[in-house]
Amino acid sequence: MKYYIIAGEASGDLHGSNLIKAIKKKDEAADIRCWGGDLMQQAGGELAKHYKNMAFMGFLEVIKNIPTIFKNIAFCKEDIQKFDPDLIIFIDFSGFNLRIAKWAKKNKFRTNYYISPQIWASREGRIEKIKRDIDNMYVILPFEKDFYEKKHNYPVNFVGHPLIDAIENTKIVEEASFRKEYSLDPQKPIIALLPGSRKQEVQKMLNIMLSVRGDFPNYQFVIAGAPSLPDDFYNSFVKENNVGYVSNQTYSLLRHSHAALVTSGTATLETALFGIPQVVCYKGNWISYQIAKRIITLDYISLVNLIMDKEVVKELIQSDLTSGNIKEELSKIIEGDDRNRILADYKLLKAKLGGKGASQLAAKLIIENA
């Protein structure tokens, strides 16, 4: 069969790549064209557009890039028609994908959504678009099944979280070699900094994260570089603060870290699955944040707390994200009762996520429902 897959961010590229691998195992003749990144291309997808040219963060950034977004939408529709797939698979990236889904449904393409838009967080009314335009939905968070089926009478498939497989399938560099390769202190425990994947948020988050470096002289701070950004983007942060930096080795960094400061998003769940106590950080554009605050109805912003439905990890959001608060919260998770409590809750979190095999189950169901 012919598959057209659309992912628009680094996390979608990761999950899309594992889905492509799983599809190819079950359908050896699979012909796959995709919007995504290097990982999806390496997995065997023919890349139509790279996510680096598509990811815009915040309401103001989206408004500024509206002409580019509309050009991408037009190109996507034209590209789908030329490729003429048997089915389309959307991965997260709801602002773009729901627009394409509406058009695709009208043009008689089979539509599948893997990794649901987070309508349980904001703009719940989008459920009507999903019911109208999506033939099959595959969700990865345990509470999403009840949300769709019990609250909205829309059947979905819970397949488990693909991060469990992604982590297990990633080669981790042994610690001594890792520290040597990246010129890290062989003795000092590591505090990992995961400042996000988009240029705007990384610039905003790194300065505040690094502001507490001097308060923890017995630890070394190491920045996790995002695959979407070039190494030289991080040079000024590394030189000015005399900190470590690793590129495309986030999982190895987490495996060998003692604690982490993490920008909200998928990285909070990745950090938890590695068993690393963390402080979740978020600070957006003031206007974007004021808009988001009025449409997002959740008690938490991190996936860890949302899945557990309680505060497992501390979230420092907007005005609460200060050097003083970071210092205080990071001190709590380096040792002591808070650290032990978080580690215990992480074990319960992993059990809730449904175990291994999410990508394989999703691929199986997508093919069966084609």
N, C-alpha and C positions, 0 to 999 in steps of 0.2 A: 504493500500500500504506500501511498504518498502522504506524508505528514508535513504540516506547516506549523512551526512552533514559535510563539512570540514571548520573549522575556526581555525586560527592560532595565535590569539592574544586576549588580554583581551576584547577589544571592540567587536571583533567578537563573543566571548563567550556571551557577553551581548545581542547582537542582535540575535544571534543564539538561545539563550534561549527563547526569546520572539517569535521568529518564530516557535520554537517547540511547545510552548503553543498554538499558533494560529492554527498550523496544527492539533494538537490533538483535538481541538474544532470542526474542520471541518471533520476530519477523525478519528473517535474514535478507529478504528482498526489499526491506524498508528504504524508501527514498525520502530523505528529510531535508527540508529547507527551513532556515530559522533566523530569527532576530535574537541576538544574544551576545556572547563574547567568545574569548579564546577557548574556554573549556568546552563549550558546545561545539565549536568547530573541531577541536581535537577529538571529541567523542564521535565525530562522523557526520555532523550537520553541515550543510552548505550555507554559509553565512550571507544573509541578504543585507543586514545592517548591524553595526556594533552598538552595544548599549552605551558606550562612551559618548555617542552622539545624540543620546536621547534622555539621559537622566538629569532632571532639574528638580531642585529641592525647594519646597516652600511655595506659598501662593504668589508672592511677588516674582520669584524666579520663573514660575510657569507663565505668568502674564507677560513678562519681558520676552519670553521665547515662543510666544504663540505662533508667529509665522513659521518658525522651524517645525513646531509640533504639527501644524496643519499640512506642511509639506510632507512630513513623515507619514501622516495618515493617508494622504493621497497616494504616495509611493507604495505603501503597504497594500492597499486595495488593488492597485495595478499589478503588483508582484504576485499576490495571491491568485488573481485571475489568470496570469500567465502560467503559473506553476500548476494550477488546477488540482489541489490536493483532495484526497479522499476525506480528510478531516483536518480540523484546525485545533491546536492545543494552546490555550492561553495560560501563562504562568504569572500570577500576581499582577502588578503593573496596571491597576484597574482603570485609571483615568484614560489611558490609551486603549487598553484591551476591550473595555466595554463598548467603546465607540466602534471598534472593528467588528466586535461580535454582533452588534445590531445590523451592520451592513452584511456581514457574512450569512447571518440567518436569513435575511431577505433574499440573498442570492443562492440559497439552498445548500450551503456548506454545512457539514456536521461540526458542531461546536462543543469543545470540551474545555473545562476550566480546572487546572491543577494548581492548587494553592489559592484558596479563595480570597477575593477582595475582602478587606477587613470592614465589612459593612456593619459588623457587630460593634465597631468602635465609633463610626460616624456615618452619617447619611444612610441610615438603615433603609430608607425608601428605595434605594437601588435594588432591593430584592425583586421589585417588579420587572426591572430590566433583565435581571438574571433569569427569572422564571420565563420571560418571553424569549430570550436570546441564547440561553445555554442549554444544550441537550443533556449534558452530564457534568456534574460537579464532583471533584475529588478534594476532600478537606484533610488538613494535616494536624489540626489542633483538636483535642478531645471534646472541648465544649462547643465546637462549631456544628457538630452533628445535631445536637439538641436544638441549637439556635435555628438551624434551617428547618429541621423536620417538625419539631414540636411547636415552635413559635410561628413558623411561616409555611408549614405544610408543603415543603419542597424537599423531595428525597435527595440525599447526597451519599457519597461513599467516604467513610473515614479510612484512610490508608496508613496512618501513622506518620511520624515526622521524618522526612528524608535526611535531616542533619545527623541522625544516629548512624545511618549508613555512610554518609559523606565523611564523617569523622573516622569511622572504622576503616574506610577504604583509603584514607590518606596516609602516605608514608611519613612517619615522624622521625626527624633526625635525632640520633642519640645525643644526650645532653652535653657531654664533654665536647663532642664534635661541633654541636650547634654553637656553644659558647665560643669555641676557637674560631669557627668560620666567620662569626660576626663580631669578633674582637670584644667579647663581653668579659667582664670580670669573672674568673673561674669560681669565686667563692661567694660573692654577694648574691642574696636572693633577688629575684626579678619581680618588678612591678610592671605589668604589661599595660601599655596605653593603646586602646583601640578607638581612634577618634572619628571613625566613620569612613565612607568611601567616596563622598562627593567633595569637590574642592572647597566649596563654601563652608560646609560644616567642619571639615578638617581644620581649616584656618581658624575657625571660631573656637573649636574645642581644644586644640593642642596647647594654645597659650595658657588657658586656664588650668588644664591638667598639669602642665609643666611648672606652674607657679608654686607647687608644693614640693618640688624635688628636693630643695634644700632642707626641708623638715624631716627627711628620711635618709640621713647620710649612710646608714648601714644597708641600704637597698640601692639597686640600680634600676633606673627607669628605661624601658625599651619600647620604642614606637613600632607598631605594626603597620607597615606600608600597605595601602590598598592597591590591588592589581589595576584599578582604573586610573591611577595617578602615576606619573613618572617619578623615578627616584630623586631627580634633582629638585622636585617640588619640596621635598623634606629636608634638603641640605641646610637651609638656614636654621630650622628648628634644632637639628642635630648639633650643628657647630656652636650656636649661641648658648645651648643648654648642656653641652657635653654629655649627651645621652646616647644610648644604643639605638640602632635602627635595623629592622629586618624587612625584606621585601618578599611577598608571596610565601611567607612561612608563618602565617598567623597560628596555625594549629600546632606547629612545633614550639612556637613561642608560648602559647597557652599551656602546653603540656609541661613546660619547664618553669612556669611562673608560680609565684607565691600568692599574688593578689593582682587585681586589675582595676583600671578605670576604663569604663566602656560607654561609648555613645549609644543611646537607645536604638534598638533595632534587632535584627537577627543575631548580631554579635553577642547580645546579652544571653541568648539561649546557648550559643556555642560555648561561651565561657562557662556557663553552668554545667554543660555536659562534660566538660573537662575537669569539673570539680574545683574551679578556682573562685574563691570568694571575690566579690566585685562591688564597686559603687557605680551605679548607673547615672550617667550625666547627659543633660540635654539643655541646649540654649539655642533658640532659633531667632530669626529676624523678628523684631518686636511686633510689627504689624501682622506677620504670618502667625506668630504665636497667639496674638489676641483673637484672630479669626479661628484658629484651630481650637482654642480653649472653649469657644462657643458652640462648636459643632461636634467635638469629641466627648462622649458621654462616659468614658471609662474612669475607674478609680486609680488605675496604674497605666504606665506607658511601656514597661518592660514585659517581654513575653514570659519571663520567669514568674513574675508576680501575677500576671493575668491567668496563666495556666493553673497556678496554685491557689488563686483567688485569695491571696493574702500578701502582706509585705514580707517577702523572703529576703530581698536585697534592697538597700536604700536607694531611693531615686532623688537626685538633686536636679530640680527642673527650674529653668529660667532664673528668676531672682534668687533662688536657693542655691544656685551653682556659684559658690564663692570659694576663694582659696581657703578661708577658715573652715567652711563646712566640709570641703574635700579632705582637709587635714584631719578633722575630727572623725569623719566616717571611715577613712582609710586606716586610721590608727585602730579602730575597733575591730577591723576584719583581719589585721595582720596576726593577731593572736587573741586568745581569750574566748569567752562564752559566745559572743556574736559569731565568731568564725566557726565554732563547733556547731552552732544552730544552723547556719547556712549550709554547711556540708551535709548535715542530716536531712535538711529539706531538699537538697539537690537529688538525693537518692530517691525520694518520693516522686519528685518531678520526672525523673527518667522513667520510672515505672508507669506514669500516667501517659507517656507519649506513644505507647503501643509497640515498642520493640523494633527489631530490624525488619527490613524488607519493604519499606514504603515505595521506593521507586519501582521495584519489581511488581508489587501489587497494583500500583497505578497503571503501569504499562499493560499488565494482563487485562485489567478492566477496560482500559481505553480500546484495546484491540477487540475484545469481546463485544463491546458496545458500538463498534464502528458500523 
